[in-house]
């Protein structure tokens, strides 16, 4: 169908709209989706329910890949991987603050694996509940702790000095007490928290209920929250007196939560990977390599997950390879 001559935009408005679209991030979403199609099934504007407001929201990209299934002594193990992604474009840098205390510490509950039950380990008459990732020894794998720098906070450079009173909040939503930096520059963590972290955390929680747990067949799904940035990514290390800045293509942010329950507290840890647009291919290769390890270990320990119970020699000192079904 030919476009009618009357359906036209004035050139100044067309130029303005081009710039608005370029800045919006939608072209970046399209580019990322096209790149992911080489390895994944991709859904743009994937719907989920906000965990706080219960409102329907959309995530930029949901990428899904089935891994090769395997029959383990009559038990089907069909693993998969899901990437929940937000895409952000900015002229201003994102700054990630490296945590020396977290860098070599196992990432509890990472990666989040949906579709399988938690496992109870037994040693004699003593038992302990263990997350699927810990049962498979994934929390200390290279992908989990050795590749990207681990950070506990981030900020974006941008805004105007007069806006600093409104935006002077850190990645946990607390007042950071920061001041404008230079002329027309402030550090702000609230926009990254509200527009990136909260949607990704909510979508991860929503996904957990997406895949029902079955003991007749195992369908473990490795779930990763990712933000693709078309913006400078800066890593900050050291204290206030000796700050060292470097450029990084990948940074991992940890966010911890504690919720008051009727009896005690519930502790949760959320992990979000921030990846530069031009490092997407390298990141996908890392993810697929890690997924291969996860798949192989699920096949090896399939009966443990089917029964939900495993036996170890020492509840305080064990490795994944020694876990046996109970």
Residue pairs with C-beta under 8 A, 6 or more apart in sequence:
9 17
21 27
22 89
23 89
24 89
25 60
25 87
25 88
25 89
25 230
27 89
28 87
28 88
28 89
28 228
28 230
28 277
29 44
29 60
29 61
29 87
30 44
31 277
32 60
32 61
32 85
32 87
32 228
32 277
32 280
33 42
33 44
33 61
35 280
35 281
35 284
36 42
36 61
36 63
36 83
36 280
36 284
39 65
39 284
39 288
40 63
40 64
40 65
40 83
41 63
41 64
41 65
42 61
42 62
42 63
42 64
43 61
43 62
43 63
43 64
44 60
44 61
45 58
45 59
45 60
46 58
46 59
46 60
46 61
46 62
46 84
46 203
47 56
47 57
47 58
47 59
48 56
48 57
48 58
48 59
48 202
48 203
48 206
48 207
49 55
49 56
49 57
49 202
49 206
50 56
50 57
50 202
51 201
51 202
51 205
51 206
52 198
52 202
57 199
57 202
59 84
59 85
59 86
59 199
59 200
59 203
60 85
60 86
60 87
61 83
61 84
61 85
61 86
61 87
62 82
62 83
62 84
62 85
63 82
63 83
63 85
64 80
64 81
64 82
64 83
65 80
65 81
65 291
66 78
66 79
66 80
67 78
67 79
67 80
67 81
67 291
67 292
67 295
68 295
69 76
69 77
69 78
69 79
70 76
70 77
70 295
70 299
71 77
72 299
72 302
72 303
73 302
73 303
75 217
75 218
75 302
75 303
75 306
76 217
76 218
77 217
77 218
77 220
77 295
77 298
77 299
77 302
78 217
78 218
78 219
79 218
79 219
79 220
79 221
79 222
79 291
79 294
79 295
79 298
80 219
80 220
80 221
80 222
81 221
81 222
81 223
81 224
81 287
81 288
81 291
82 114
82 207
82 221
82 222
82 223
82 224
83 224
83 226
83 287
84 200
84 203
84 204
84 207
84 223
84 224
84 225
84 226
85 225
85 226
85 227
85 228
86 195
86 196
86 199
86 200
86 226
86 227
86 228
87 227
87 228
87 230
88 195
88 196
88 227
88 228
88 229
88 230
88 231
89 229
89 230
89 231
90 156
90 158
90 229
90 230
90 231
91 158
91 231
92 156
92 157
92 158
92 231
92 232
93 156
93 157
93 231
93 232
93 233
93 234
94 154
94 155
94 156
94 157
94 192
94 229
94 231
94 232
94 233
94 234
94 274
95 154
95 155
95 156
95 157
95 187
95 234
95 235
95 236
96 149
96 151
96 153
96 154
96 233
96 234
96 235
96 236
96 248
96 251
96 253
96 274
97 151
97 152
97 153
97 154
97 155
97 236
98 149
98 150
98 151
98 235
98 236
98 237
99 150
99 151
99 152
99 254
100 237
102 150
102 151
102 152
102 254
103 145
103 149
103 150
104 145
105 145
106 139
106 140
106 144
106 145
107 139
107 144
107 145
107 150
107 254
107 269
107 271
108 131
108 134
108 139
108 269
109 131
109 133
109 134
109 139
109 268
109 269
110 133
110 138
110 139
110 144
110 269
110 271
111 133
111 138
111 144
111 222
111 223
111 224
111 271
111 294
112 133
112 204
112 208
112 222
112 223
112 224
112 271
113 131
113 132
113 133
113 220
113 221
113 222
113 223
113 294
114 207
114 208
114 210
114 211
114 220
114 221
114 223
115 211
115 212
115 213
115 214
115 218
115 219
115 220
115 221
116 132
116 213
116 218
116 219
116 220
116 298
116 305
117 132
117 213
117 215
117 305
117 308
118 129
118 130
118 131
118 132
118 308
119 129
119 130
119 132
119 135
119 304
119 305
119 308
119 309
119 310
120 127
120 128
120 129
120 130
120 308
120 309
120 310
121 127
121 128
121 129
121 130
121 135
121 309
121 310
121 311
121 312
121 315
121 318
121 323
122 309
122 310
122 311
122 312
122 326
123 311
123 312
123 313
123 314
123 315
126 315
127 315
128 315
130 310
132 220
132 305
133 139
135 301
135 304
135 305
135 310
135 320
135 323
136 294
136 297
136 298
136 301
136 320
137 297
137 319
137 320
137 321
138 144
138 293
138 294
138 297
139 145
141 290
141 293
143 286
143 287
143 289
143 290
143 293
147 250
147 286
148 248
148 250
148 251
148 252
148 273
149 235
149 248
149 251
149 252
150 252
150 254
151 235
151 251
151 252
151 253
151 254
152 171
152 253
152 254
152 255
153 170
153 171
153 172
153 189
153 253
154 171
154 189
154 192
154 251
154 253
154 274
155 170
155 171
155 176
155 178
155 187
155 188
155 189
155 192
156 187
156 188
156 189
156 191
156 192
157 181
157 185
157 186
157 187
158 185
158 186
158 188
159 167
159 184
159 185
159 186
159 188
160 184
160 186
161 180
161 183
161 184
161 185
161 186
163 186
164 178
164 179
164 180
164 186
164 188
167 186
167 188
167 190
167 191
168 175
168 176
168 177
168 178
168 186
168 188
169 175
169 176
169 188
169 189
169 190
169 193
170 176
170 189
170 190
170 193
171 189
171 192
171 193
171 197
171 253
171 255
172 189
172 193
172 255
173 190
173 193
176 187
176 189
178 186
178 187
178 188
179 186
180 186
181 187
196 227
196 272
197 253
197 255
197 270
197 272
200 225
200 226
200 227
200 270
200 272
201 225
201 255
201 270
201 272
203 225
204 223
204 225
204 270
207 221
207 223
208 223
211 219
211 221
215 306
215 307
215 308
218 298
218 302
218 305
218 306
220 294
220 298
220 305
222 290
222 291
222 294
224 273
224 287
225 270
225 271
225 272
225 273
226 272
226 273
226 274
226 275
226 283
227 272
227 273
227 274
227 275
228 275
228 276
228 277
228 280
229 274
229 275
229 276
229 277
230 276
230 277
232 247
233 247
233 248
233 249
233 251
233 274
233 276
234 245
234 246
234 247
234 248
235 245
235 246
235 247
235 248
235 251
236 243
236 244
236 245
237 243
237 244
237 245
237 246
238 244
249 275
249 276
249 278
249 279
249 282
250 273
250 274
250 275
250 276
250 279
250 282
250 283
251 273
251 274
252 271
252 272
252 273
252 274
253 271
253 272
253 273
253 274
254 269
254 270
254 271
255 269
255 270
255 271
255 272
256 267
256 268
256 269
256 270
257 267
257 268
257 269
257 270
258 265
258 266
258 267
258 268
259 265
259 266
259 268
273 283
275 283
297 320
298 305
301 310
301 320
301 323
303 325
304 310
304 323
304 324
304 325
306 325
307 325
307 326
309 325
309 326
310 323
310 324
310 325
310 326
311 323
311 324
311 325
311 326
312 318
312 322
312 323
312 324
313 322
